[in-house]
Amino acid sequence: MTKIMLVEDDPAIAEMVVHYMQKEGFEVIHALDGEEALRLFGEESFDLILLDLMLPNLNGMDFLKLVREKSYIPIVIVSAKDSDIDKALGLGFGADDYLTKPYSLIELSARIKAALRRVTEYSPPNKEEETVLIHTHEVTLDIKNFQVKKQGREIKLTAKEFQILKLFMMNPKRAFSKEQIYRTVWKDEYHGDENAINVHISRLREKIEDDPSSPRYVKTVWGIGYKLGEF
């Protein structure tokens, strides 16, 4: 049975979601705040996290960042915060999807199933796993251990940032459009949401480039998209 952690401080919403998701065949464990959620995450194994942002003790964004330091588990944000900035931050810190309250339980279930499919049914063949380490100039990408090092120093990337960099490093001479990046990394249909791509590219450059304003590793190809820089 698929096991979900629901991190929600509103008991009424939590009861409604838990009841519906259990009817859908999911096992749901409820955490009332970020600290409880972090403790549960360290003690038990989950397949997906449903995460509210406005939480007591440890807010949702901080919880998200802490989880992403250790795991690539699918995380779907469910929040009353509906600004583009909040959505961009959530996705930039490693969330897989963002659903704004109020939402229908039918849509919530569909988003959960889509996020789970992206890490199961739609996972690419293990062709790239034949190569464990990829080297580009001063950067080494370790596919097996999800690590990136530059000059021997580890660089902490979110799941999406890691997948984008891996895409470029495995195809060093190829330029990718934003649609191609989205389809490959998010494993979903692209609906012209450039903001998600732009945020992830910008954050990746901040972490990996010596000078993000003059990038060498993640180059813009005007009129097309992005590619790995040539050294």
ZAMARGU-4260 file (C-alpha; in steps of 0.2 Angstrom, whole numbers, plus 5000, padded with zeros to 4 digits):
<rodrens>
0) 5000/5000/5000 | 5006/5017/4995 | 5011/5027/5011 | 5008/5046/5012 | 5013/5059/5025
5) 5001/5073/5026 | 5008/5088/5035 | 4993/5099/5039 | 4989/5110/5055 | 4971/5112/5051
10) 4962/5096/5059 | 4946/5098/5049 | 4956/5098/5032 | 4967/5084/5038 | 4952/5073/5043
15) 4944/5076/5026 | 4960/5072/5016 | 4964/5057/5027 | 4947/5050/5025 | 4946/5053/5006
20) 4964/5046/5003 | 4961/5031/5013 | 4945/5027/5002 | 4957/5029/4987 | 4968/5015/4994
25) 4982/5025/5002 | 4989/5024/5019 | 4990/5041/5027 | 5000/5047/5042 | 4996/5064/5048
30) 5008/5077/5056 | 5001/5093/5064 | 5017/5103/5062 | 5034/5103/5054 | 5044/5096/5069
35) 5032/5081/5070 | 5034/5079/5051 | 5053/5079/5052 | 5053/5066/5066 | 5041/5055/5057
40) 5051/5056/5041 | 5067/5051/5050 | 5058/5036/5058 | 5047/5029/5044 | 5047/5026/5026
45) 5035/5036/5015 | 5031/5036/4996 | 5025/5054/4995 | 5023/5070/5006 | 5008/5082/5005
50) 5014/5098/5013 | 5006/5113/5019 | 5017/5129/5020 | 5010/5139/5035 | 5014/5127/5049
55) 5019/5130/5067 | 5036/5126/5075 | 5044/5122/5058 | 5037/5130/5042 | 5034/5121/5026
60) 5048/5129/5016 | 5061/5124/5030 | 5054/5107/5031 | 5055/5105/5012 | 5073/5111/5012
65) 5078/5099/5026 | 5070/5084/5017 | 5078/5088/5000 | 5095/5087/5008 | 5092/5068/5011
70) 5079/5062/4999 | 5071/5064/4982 | 5054/5058/4988 | 5039/5066/4978 | 5032/5081/4988
75) 5016/5090/4983 | 5013/5107/4992 | 4995/5111/4996 | 4994/5129/5003 | 4983/5144/5004
80) 4998/5154/4998 | 4994/5157/4980 | 5007/5170/4974 | 5018/5166/4960 | 5033/5170/4971
85) 5027/5156/4984 | 5025/5144/4970 | 5042/5148/4962 | 5050/5146/4979 | 5041/5130/4983
90) 5046/5122/4966 | 5063/5130/4967 | 5067/5122/4984 | 5062/5105/4976 | 5043/5102/4977
95) 5036/5092/4963 | 5019/5100/4962 | 5010/5115/4970 | 4991/5114/4973 | 4982/5130/4980
100) 4968/5129/4993 | 4954/5127/4992 | 4956/5112/4980 | 4945/5097/4976 | 4949/5081/4983
105) 4947/5073/4966 | 4961/5085/4959 | 4972/5081/4974 | 4971/5063/4971 | 4975/5065/4953
110) 4990/5076/4957 | 4996/5063/4970 | 4994/5049/4957 | 5003/5059/4944 | 5018/5063/4955
115) 5019/5044/4960 | 5019/5039/4941 | 5033/5051/4938 | 5045/5041/4949 | 5038/5024/4945
120) 5030/5020/4928 | 5038/5035/4919 | 5055/5032/4926 | 5067/5031/4911 | 5077/5015/4907
125) 5093/5012/4917 | 5104/5017/4902 | 5112/5031/4911 | 5115/5020/4926 | 5128/5011/4916
130) 5139/5027/4919 | 5141/5030/4937 | 5152/5046/4936 | 5151/5060/4923 | 5165/5073/4923
135) 5164/5090/4915 | 5179/5101/4918 | 5179/5104/4937 | 5162/5096/4940 | 5159/5077/4944
140) 5141/5070/4944 | 5138/5054/4953 | 5122/5046/4947 | 5122/5032/4959 | 5124/5042/4975
145) 5115/5058/4968 | 5130/5069/4972 | 5138/5083/4963 | 5156/5089/4967 | 5166/5104/4960
150) 5184/5104/4963 | 5181/5090/4976 | 5168/5101/4986 | 5150/5094/4987 | 5137/5105/4980
155) 5119/5102/4987 | 5106/5102/4973 | 5088/5099/4974 | 5081/5084/4964 | 5075/5094/4949
160) 5092/5104/4949 | 5101/5087/4949 | 5091/5080/4935 | 5093/5096/4924 | 5112/5096/4926
165) 5112/5077/4923 | 5103/5080/4907 | 5115/5093/4901 | 5131/5083/4906 | 5125/5067/4898
170) 5121/5077/4882 | 5136/5089/4881 | 5134/5095/4863 | 5115/5096/4863 | 5104/5111/4866
175) 5087/5108/4875 | 5072/5119/4873 | 5062/5123/4889 | 5048/5111/4883 | 5061/5097/4881
180) 5069/5100/4898 | 5051/5100/4907 | 5046/5084/4898 | 5062/5075/4902 | 5064/5081/4920
185) 5046/5083/4926 | 5040/5069/4915 | 5024/5078/4912 | 5016/5088/4898 | 5023/5106/4896
190) 5010/5119/4896 | 5021/5134/4893 | 5025/5137/4911 | 5042/5145/4909 | 5043/5151/4927
195) 5047/5134/4934 | 5061/5131/4921 | 5068/5149/4924 | 5068/5147/4943 | 5077/5130/4943
200) 5090/5136/4930 | 5094/5152/4940 | 5096/5142/4956 | 5107/5129/4948 | 5118/5143/4941
205) 5119/5151/4958 | 5126/5134/4965 | 5137/5128/4952 | 5144/5144/4943 | 5159/5154/4948
210) 5149/5169/4942 | 5131/5166/4939 | 5129/5182/4929 | 5142/5175/4917 | 5138/5156/4917
215) 5150/5143/4910 | 5142/5127/4914 | 5123/5131/4910 | 5123/5141/4894 | 5109/5150/4886
220) 5106/5146/4868 | 5096/5161/4862 | 5080/5156/4853 | 5082/5138/4858 | 5085/5135/4877
225) 5100/5129/4887 | 5115/5118/4885 | 5131/5113/4894 | 5145/5125/4891 | 5160/5120/4881
230) 5177/5120/4889
</rodrens>
